[in-house]
Amino acid sequence: MRVLQIVTGVVGVVVVAMAINAFVLPPLPTPEEISAYMNSPQYLIDRAAAFRAAEERAKYNF
């Protein structure tokens, strides 16, 4: 009986994880989309913003 509860719980977790993966998470970009983004001006803008945010966080991180 306990084994059945464990198996049912594991199957339930797997089903929920698959549902989240299928319906909640966005699809991963293709290599072509990644390459196009990294060659665009927006990539440099985003990297600069991330760098500024990291510097700001470092000020308060003793």
PDB file of N, CA, C and O in Angstrom:
ATOM      1  N   MET A   1       0.827  -1.192   0.000  1.00  0.00           N
ATOM      2  CA  MET A   1       0.000   0.000   0.000  1.00  0.00           C
ATOM      3  C   MET A   1       0.872   1.256   0.000  1.00  0.00           C
ATOM      4  O   MET A   1       0.599   2.203  -0.737  1.00  0.00           O
ATOM      5  N   ARG A   2       1.919   1.261   0.827  1.00  0.00           N
ATOM      6  CA  ARG A   2       2.815   2.419   0.893  1.00  0.00           C
ATOM      7  C   ARG A   2       3.544   2.604  -0.432  1.00  0.00           C
ATOM      8  O   ARG A   2       3.766   3.735  -0.866  1.00  0.00           O
ATOM      9  N   VAL A   3       3.916   1.505  -1.074  1.00  0.00           N
ATOM     10  CA  VAL A   3       4.601   1.591  -2.372  1.00  0.00           C
ATOM     11  C   VAL A   3       3.688   2.246  -3.398  1.00  0.00           C
ATOM     12  O   VAL A   3       4.138   3.067  -4.198  1.00  0.00           O
ATOM     13  N   LEU A   4       2.414   1.891  -3.377  1.00  0.00           N
ATOM     14  CA  LEU A   4       1.453   2.491  -4.309  1.00  0.00           C
ATOM     15  C   LEU A   4       1.340   3.990  -4.082  1.00  0.00           C
ATOM     16  O   LEU A   4       1.239   4.748  -5.047  1.00  0.00           O
ATOM     17  N   GLN A   5       1.355   4.436  -2.831  1.00  0.00           N
ATOM     18  CA  GLN A   5       1.291   5.869  -2.543  1.00  0.00           C
ATOM     19  C   GLN A   5       2.536   6.582  -3.059  1.00  0.00           C
ATOM     20  O   GLN A   5       2.441   7.677  -3.614  1.00  0.00           O
ATOM     21  N   ILE A   6       3.689   5.972  -2.881  1.00  0.00           N
ATOM     22  CA  ILE A   6       4.936   6.568  -3.352  1.00  0.00           C
ATOM     23  C   ILE A   6       4.938   6.655  -4.872  1.00  0.00           C
ATOM     24  O   ILE A   6       5.281   7.694  -5.435  1.00  0.00           O
ATOM     25  N   VAL A   7       4.558   5.574  -5.534  1.00  0.00           N
ATOM     26  CA  VAL A   7       4.530   5.567  -7.001  1.00  0.00           C
ATOM     27  C   VAL A   7       3.536   6.606  -7.514  1.00  0.00           C
ATOM     28  O   VAL A   7       3.836   7.331  -8.462  1.00  0.00           O
ATOM     29  N   THR A   8       2.357   6.684  -6.898  1.00  0.00           N
ATOM     30  CA  THR A   8       1.352   7.669  -7.311  1.00  0.00           C
ATOM     31  C   THR A   8       1.879   9.083  -7.125  1.00  0.00           C
ATOM     32  O   THR A   8       1.662   9.944  -7.977  1.00  0.00           O
ATOM     33  N   GLY A   9       2.567   9.329  -6.022  1.00  0.00           N
ATOM     34  CA  GLY A   9       3.145  10.649  -5.781  1.00  0.00           C
ATOM     35  C   GLY A   9       4.198  11.016  -6.803  1.00  0.00           C
ATOM     36  O   GLY A   9       4.222  12.141  -7.302  1.00  0.00           O
ATOM     37  N   VAL A  10       5.064  10.077  -7.117  1.00  0.00           N
ATOM     38  CA  VAL A  10       6.119  10.327  -8.105  1.00  0.00           C
ATOM     39  C   VAL A  10       5.507  10.591  -9.477  1.00  0.00           C
ATOM     40  O   VAL A  10       5.922  11.517 -10.175  1.00  0.00           O
ATOM     41  N   VAL A  11       4.528   9.786  -9.864  1.00  0.00           N
ATOM     42  CA  VAL A  11       3.867   9.993 -11.158  1.00  0.00           C
ATOM     43  C   VAL A  11       3.177  11.354 -11.179  1.00  0.00           C
ATOM     44  O   VAL A  11       3.212  12.046 -12.196  1.00  0.00           O
ATOM     45  N   GLY A  12       2.557  11.741 -10.078  1.00  0.00           N
ATOM     46  CA  GLY A  12       1.905  13.042 -10.007  1.00  0.00           C
ATOM     47  C   GLY A  12       2.887  14.184 -10.179  1.00  0.00           C
ATOM     48  O   GLY A  12       2.606  15.146 -10.894  1.00  0.00           O
ATOM     49  N   VAL A  13       4.028  14.087  -9.535  1.00  0.00           N
ATOM     50  CA  VAL A  13       5.055  15.127  -9.664  1.00  0.00           C
ATOM     51  C   VAL A  13       5.547  15.208 -11.102  1.00  0.00           C
ATOM     52  O   VAL A  13       5.724  16.306 -11.631  1.00  0.00           O
ATOM     53  N   VAL A  14       5.766  14.078 -11.733  1.00  0.00           N
ATOM     54  CA  VAL A  14       6.234  14.062 -13.122  1.00  0.00           C
ATOM     55  C   VAL A  14       5.189  14.682 -14.051  1.00  0.00           C
ATOM     56  O   VAL A  14       5.538  15.451 -14.947  1.00  0.00           O
ATOM     57  N   VAL A  15       3.923  14.357 -13.846  1.00  0.00           N
ATOM     58  CA  VAL A  15       2.858  14.911 -14.692  1.00  0.00           C
ATOM     59  C   VAL A  15       2.774  16.418 -14.520  1.00  0.00           C
ATOM     60  O   VAL A  15       2.640  17.146 -15.504  1.00  0.00           O
ATOM     61  N   VAL A  16       2.850  16.898 -13.280  1.00  0.00           N
ATOM     62  CA  VAL A  16       2.812  18.350 -13.039  1.00  0.00           C
ATOM     63  C   VAL A  16       4.018  19.019 -13.684  1.00  0.00           C
ATOM     64  O   VAL A  16       3.876  20.073 -14.303  1.00  0.00           O
ATOM     65  N   ALA A  17       5.200  18.428 -13.551  1.00  0.00           N
ATOM     66  CA  ALA A  17       6.400  19.016 -14.157  1.00  0.00           C
ATOM     67  C   ALA A  17       6.271  19.073 -15.678  1.00  0.00           C
ATOM     68  O   ALA A  17       6.679  20.056 -16.296  1.00  0.00           O
ATOM     69  N   MET A  18       5.710  18.036 -16.282  1.00  0.00           N
ATOM     70  CA  MET A  18       5.531  18.033 -17.734  1.00  0.00           C
ATOM     71  C   MET A  18       4.518  19.092 -18.159  1.00  0.00           C
ATOM     72  O   MET A  18       4.688  19.734 -19.195  1.00  0.00           O
ATOM     73  N   ALA A  19       3.467  19.276 -17.365  1.00  0.00           N
ATOM     74  CA  ALA A  19       2.459  20.286 -17.699  1.00  0.00           C
ATOM     75  C   ALA A  19       3.059  21.685 -17.606  1.00  0.00           C
ATOM     76  O   ALA A  19       2.805  22.533 -18.462  1.00  0.00           O
ATOM     77  N   ILE A  20       3.854  21.924 -16.565  1.00  0.00           N
ATOM     78  CA  ILE A  20       4.509  23.235 -16.441  1.00  0.00           C
ATOM     79  C   ILE A  20       5.438  23.451 -17.625  1.00  0.00           C
ATOM     80  O   ILE A  20       5.458  24.535 -18.209  1.00  0.00           O
ATOM     81  N   ASN A  21       6.193  22.449 -17.978  1.00  0.00           N
ATOM     82  CA  ASN A  21       7.127  22.573 -19.090  1.00  0.00           C
ATOM     83  C   ASN A  21       6.399  22.839 -20.405  1.00  0.00           C
ATOM     84  O   ASN A  21       6.885  23.605 -21.237  1.00  0.00           O
ATOM     85  N   ALA A  22       5.244  22.218 -20.596  1.00  0.00           N
ATOM     86  CA  ALA A  22       4.541  22.336 -21.867  1.00  0.00           C
ATOM     87  C   ALA A  22       3.738  23.626 -21.980  1.00  0.00           C
ATOM     88  O   ALA A  22       3.644  24.202 -23.065  1.00  0.00           O
ATOM     89  N   PHE A  23       3.154  24.090 -20.865  1.00  0.00           N
ATOM     90  CA  PHE A  23       2.199  25.192 -20.974  1.00  0.00           C
ATOM     91  C   PHE A  23       2.643  26.489 -20.329  1.00  0.00           C
ATOM     92  O   PHE A  23       2.120  27.546 -20.680  1.00  0.00           O
ATOM     93  N   VAL A  24       3.583  26.451 -19.402  1.00  0.00           N
ATOM     94  CA  VAL A  24       3.963  27.661 -18.675  1.00  0.00           C
ATOM     95  C   VAL A  24       5.273  28.240 -19.195  1.00  0.00           C
ATOM     96  O   VAL A  24       5.370  29.440 -19.450  1.00  0.00           O
ATOM     97  N   LEU A  25       6.277  27.386 -19.352  1.00  0.00           N
ATOM     98  CA  LEU A  25       7.579  27.867 -19.775  1.00  0.00           C
ATOM     99  C   LEU A  25       7.576  28.182 -21.271  1.00  0.00           C
ATOM    100  O   LEU A  25       6.986  27.443 -22.059  1.00  0.00           O
ATOM    101  N   PRO A  26       8.231  29.274 -21.661  1.00  0.00           N
ATOM    102  CA  PRO A  26       8.311  29.573 -23.088  1.00  0.00           C
ATOM    103  C   PRO A  26       9.264  28.589 -23.776  1.00  0.00           C
ATOM    104  O   PRO A  26      10.147  28.031 -23.125  1.00  0.00           O
ATOM    105  N   PRO A  27       9.097  28.376 -25.057  1.00  0.00           N
ATOM    106  CA  PRO A  27      10.019  27.476 -25.755  1.00  0.00           C
ATOM    107  C   PRO A  27      11.423  28.081 -25.823  1.00  0.00           C
ATOM    108  O   PRO A  27      11.579  29.301 -25.877  1.00  0.00           O
ATOM    109  N   LEU A  28      12.419  27.233 -25.819  1.00  0.00           N
ATOM    110  CA  LEU A  28      13.789  27.712 -25.904  1.00  0.00           C
ATOM    111  C   LEU A  28      14.063  28.267 -27.303  1.00  0.00           C
ATOM    112  O   LEU A  28      13.545  27.745 -28.290  1.00  0.00           O
ATOM    113  N   PRO A  29      14.873  29.320 -27.389  1.00  0.00           N
ATOM    114  CA  PRO A  29      15.189  29.866 -28.711  1.00  0.00           C
ATOM    115  C   PRO A  29      16.073  28.908 -29.507  1.00  0.00           C
ATOM    116  O   PRO A  29      16.841  28.129 -28.943  1.00  0.00           O
ATOM    117  N   THR A  30      15.945  28.984 -30.812  1.00  0.00           N
ATOM    118  CA  THR A  30      16.780  28.162 -31.683  1.00  0.00           C
ATOM    119  C   THR A  30      18.179  28.768 -31.764  1.00  0.00           C
ATOM    120  O   THR A  30      18.352  29.945 -31.446  1.00  0.00           O
ATOM    121  N   PRO A  31      19.163  28.005 -32.176  1.00  0.00           N
ATOM    122  CA  PRO A  31      20.508  28.576 -32.333  1.00  0.00           C
ATOM    123  C   PRO A  31      20.533  29.774 -33.288  1.00  0.00           C
ATOM    124  O   PRO A  31      21.308  30.711 -33.092  1.00  0.00           O
ATOM    125  N   GLU A  32      19.688  29.742 -34.313  1.00  0.00           N
ATOM    126  CA  GLU A  32      19.648  30.866 -35.260  1.00  0.00           C
ATOM    127  C   GLU A  32      19.127  32.122 -34.569  1.00  0.00           C
ATOM    128  O   GLU A  32      19.634  33.219 -34.804  1.00  0.00           O
ATOM    129  N   GLU A  33      18.109  31.961 -33.714  1.00  0.00           N
ATOM    130  CA  GLU A  33      17.569  33.115 -32.988  1.00  0.00           C
ATOM    131  C   GLU A  33      18.598  33.675 -32.004  1.00  0.00           C
ATOM    132  O   GLU A  33      18.717  34.890 -31.848  1.00  0.00           O
ATOM    133  N   ILE A  34      19.330  32.792 -31.348  1.00  0.00           N
ATOM    134  CA  ILE A  34      20.365  33.237 -30.415  1.00  0.00           C
ATOM    135  C   ILE A  34      21.445  34.002 -31.162  1.00  0.00           C
ATOM    136  O   ILE A  34      21.883  35.062 -30.713  1.00  0.00           O
ATOM    137  N   SER A  35      21.873  33.474 -32.287  1.00  0.00           N
ATOM    138  CA  SER A  35      22.911  34.122 -33.074  1.00  0.00           C
ATOM    139  C   SER A  35      22.444  35.492 -33.582  1.00  0.00           C
ATOM    140  O   SER A  35      23.203  36.461 -33.548  1.00  0.00           O
ATOM    141  N   ALA A  36      21.214  35.567 -34.046  1.00  0.00           N
ATOM    142  CA  ALA A  36      20.681  36.842 -34.532  1.00  0.00           C
ATOM    143  C   ALA A  36      20.626  37.868 -33.400  1.00  0.00           C
ATOM    144  O   ALA A  36      20.940  39.040 -33.606  1.00  0.00           O
ATOM    145  N   TYR A  37      20.229  37.428 -32.210  1.00  0.00           N
ATOM    146  CA  TYR A  37      20.164  38.338 -31.064  1.00  0.00           C
ATOM    147  C   TYR A  37      21.557  38.824 -30.676  1.00  0.00           C
ATOM    148  O   TYR A  37      21.753  40.010 -30.410  1.00  0.00           O
ATOM    149  N   MET A  38      22.529  37.901 -30.644  1.00  0.00           N
ATOM    150  CA  MET A  38      23.871  38.281 -30.215  1.00  0.00           C
ATOM    151  C   MET A  38      24.562  39.189 -31.230  1.00  0.00           C
ATOM    152  O   MET A  38      25.521  39.879 -30.882  1.00  0.00           O
ATOM    153  N   ASN A  39      24.100  39.201 -32.456  1.00  0.00           N
ATOM    154  CA  ASN A  39      24.670  40.086 -33.472  1.00  0.00           C
ATOM    155  C   ASN A  39      23.876  41.383 -33.610  1.00  0.00           C
ATOM    156  O   ASN A  39      24.160  42.191 -34.494  1.00  0.00           O
ATOM    157  N   SER A  40      22.890  41.585 -32.747  1.00  0.00           N
ATOM    158  CA  SER A  40      22.054  42.785 -32.843  1.00  0.00           C
ATOM    159  C   SER A  40      22.513  43.843 -31.838  1.00  0.00           C
ATOM    160  O   SER A  40      23.153  43.514 -30.840  1.00  0.00           O
ATOM    161  N   PRO A  41      22.188  45.105 -32.098  1.00  0.00           N
ATOM    162  CA  PRO A  41      22.526  46.168 -31.143  1.00  0.00           C
ATOM    163  C   PRO A  41      21.832  45.968 -29.788  1.00  0.00           C
ATOM    164  O   PRO A  41      22.358  46.392 -28.759  1.00  0.00           O
ATOM    165  N   GLN A  42      20.674  45.335 -29.780  1.00  0.00           N
ATOM    166  CA  GLN A  42      19.954  45.129 -28.524  1.00  0.00           C
ATOM    167  C   GLN A  42      20.775  44.290 -27.550  1.00  0.00           C
ATOM    168  O   GLN A  42      20.672  44.476 -26.337  1.00  0.00           O
ATOM    169  N   TYR A  43      21.586  43.371 -28.064  1.00  0.00           N
ATOM    170  CA  TYR A  43      22.427  42.541 -27.194  1.00  0.00           C
ATOM    171  C   TYR A  43      23.398  43.411 -26.407  1.00  0.00           C
ATOM    172  O   TYR A  43      23.566  43.224 -25.202  1.00  0.00           O
ATOM    173  N   LEU A  44      24.036  44.358 -27.080  1.00  0.00           N
ATOM    174  CA  LEU A  44      24.980  45.239 -26.391  1.00  0.00           C
ATOM    175  C   LEU A  44      24.267  46.103 -25.364  1.00  0.00           C
ATOM    176  O   LEU A  44      24.802  46.345 -24.282  1.00  0.00           O
ATOM    177  N   ILE A  45      23.073  46.570 -25.686  1.00  0.00           N
ATOM    178  CA  ILE A  45      22.293  47.376 -24.745  1.00  0.00           C
ATOM    179  C   ILE A  45      21.955  46.547 -23.510  1.00  0.00           C
ATOM    180  O   ILE A  45      22.093  47.025 -22.384  1.00  0.00           O
ATOM    181  N   ASP A  46      21.514  45.314 -23.715  1.00  0.00           N
ATOM    182  CA  ASP A  46      21.160  44.446 -22.601  1.00  0.00           C
ATOM    183  C   ASP A  46      22.379  44.112 -21.739  1.00  0.00           C
ATOM    184  O   ASP A  46      22.285  44.092 -20.512  1.00  0.00           O
ATOM    185  N   ARG A  47      23.513  43.853 -22.377  1.00  0.00           N
ATOM    186  CA  ARG A  47      24.728  43.537 -21.617  1.00  0.00           C
ATOM    187  C   ARG A  47      25.169  44.739 -20.792  1.00  0.00           C
ATOM    188  O   ARG A  47      25.580  44.580 -19.643  1.00  0.00           O
ATOM    189  N   ALA A  48      25.089  45.932 -21.359  1.00  0.00           N
ATOM    190  CA  ALA A  48      25.474  47.131 -20.614  1.00  0.00           C
ATOM    191  C   ALA A  48      24.543  47.343 -19.421  1.00  0.00           C
ATOM    192  O   ALA A  48      24.994  47.721 -18.340  1.00  0.00           O
ATOM    193  N   ALA A  49      23.253  47.102 -19.614  1.00  0.00           N
ATOM    194  CA  ALA A  49      22.302  47.251 -18.512  1.00  0.00           C
ATOM    195  C   ALA A  49      22.592  46.223 -17.420  1.00  0.00           C
ATOM    196  O   ALA A  49      22.521  46.545 -16.234  1.00  0.00           O
ATOM    197  N   ALA A  50      22.916  44.999 -17.807  1.00  0.00           N
ATOM    198  CA  ALA A  50      23.235  43.961 -16.830  1.00  0.00           C
ATOM    199  C   ALA A  50      24.508  44.317 -16.067  1.00  0.00           C
ATOM    200  O   ALA A  50      24.598  44.087 -14.861  1.00  0.00           O
ATOM    201  N   PHE A  51      25.485  44.876 -16.764  1.00  0.00           N
ATOM    202  CA  PHE A  51      26.735  45.265 -16.115  1.00  0.00           C
ATOM    203  C   PHE A  51      26.489  46.387 -15.106  1.00  0.00           C
ATOM    204  O   PHE A  51      27.011  46.349 -13.992  1.00  0.00           O
ATOM    205  N   ARG A  52      25.694  47.385 -15.500  1.00  0.00           N
ATOM    206  CA  ARG A  52      25.381  48.483 -14.580  1.00  0.00           C
ATOM    207  C   ARG A  52      24.630  47.963 -13.350  1.00  0.00           C
ATOM    208  O   ARG A  52      24.893  48.398 -12.229  1.00  0.00           O
ATOM    209  N   ALA A  53      23.698  47.034 -13.565  1.00  0.00           N
ATOM    210  CA  ALA A  53      22.950  46.469 -12.439  1.00  0.00           C
ATOM    211  C   ALA A  53      23.883  45.685 -11.511  1.00  0.00           C
ATOM    212  O   ALA A  53      23.735  45.748 -10.290  1.00  0.00           O
ATOM    213  N   ALA A  54      24.827  44.958 -12.072  1.00  0.00           N
ATOM    214  CA  ALA A  54      25.777  44.201 -11.257  1.00  0.00           C
ATOM    215  C   ALA A  54      26.671  45.142 -10.453  1.00  0.00           C
ATOM    216  O   ALA A  54      26.965  44.877  -9.287  1.00  0.00           O
ATOM    217  N   GLU A  55      27.101  46.235 -11.071  1.00  0.00           N
ATOM    218  CA  GLU A  55      27.899  47.220 -10.339  1.00  0.00           C
ATOM    219  C   GLU A  55      27.101  47.818  -9.190  1.00  0.00           C
ATOM    220  O   GLU A  55      27.631  48.019  -8.098  1.00  0.00           O
ATOM    221  N   GLU A  56      25.830  48.100  -9.435  1.00  0.00           N
ATOM    222  CA  GLU A  56      24.974  48.674  -8.401  1.00  0.00           C
ATOM    223  C   GLU A  56      24.801  47.703  -7.232  1.00  0.00           C
ATOM    224  O   GLU A  56      24.848  48.106  -6.069  1.00  0.00           O
ATOM    225  N   ARG A  57      24.602  46.431  -7.547  1.00  0.00           N
ATOM    226  CA  ARG A  57      24.468  45.421  -6.495  1.00  0.00           C
ATOM    227  C   ARG A  57      25.770  45.268  -5.711  1.00  0.00           C
ATOM    228  O   ARG A  57      25.745  45.042  -4.501  1.00  0.00           O
ATOM    229  N   ALA A  58      26.899  45.389  -6.395  1.00  0.00           N
ATOM    230  CA  ALA A  58      28.198  45.211  -5.747  1.00  0.00           C
ATOM    231  C   ALA A  58      28.464  46.310  -4.719  1.00  0.00           C
ATOM    232  O   ALA A  58      29.203  46.088  -3.760  1.00  0.00           O
ATOM    233  N   LYS A  59      27.879  47.477  -4.904  1.00  0.00           N
ATOM    234  CA  LYS A  59      28.080  48.567  -3.949  1.00  0.00           C
ATOM    235  C   LYS A  59      27.573  48.174  -2.559  1.00  0.00           C
ATOM    236  O   LYS A  59      28.155  48.556  -1.544  1.00  0.00           O
ATOM    237  N   TYR A  60      26.482  47.406  -2.528  1.00  0.00           N
ATOM    238  CA  TYR A  60      25.844  47.074  -1.262  1.00  0.00           C
ATOM    239  C   TYR A  60      26.176  45.664  -0.788  1.00  0.00           C
ATOM    240  O   TYR A  60      25.626  45.198   0.210  1.00  0.00           O
ATOM    241  N   ASN A  61      27.052  45.001  -1.483  1.00  0.00           N
ATOM    242  CA  ASN A  61      27.426  43.637  -1.142  1.00  0.00           C
ATOM    243  C   ASN A  61      28.785  43.665  -0.441  1.00  0.00           C
ATOM    244  O   ASN A  61      29.828  43.567  -1.087  1.00  0.00           O
ATOM    245  N   PHE A  62      28.761  43.795   0.849  1.00  0.00           N
ATOM    246  CA  PHE A  62      30.026  43.954   1.587  1.00  0.00           C
ATOM    247  C   PHE A  62      30.778  42.656   1.693  1.00  0.00           C
ATOM    248  O   PHE A  62      31.859  42.615   2.281  1.00  0.00           O
TER     249      PHE A  62
END
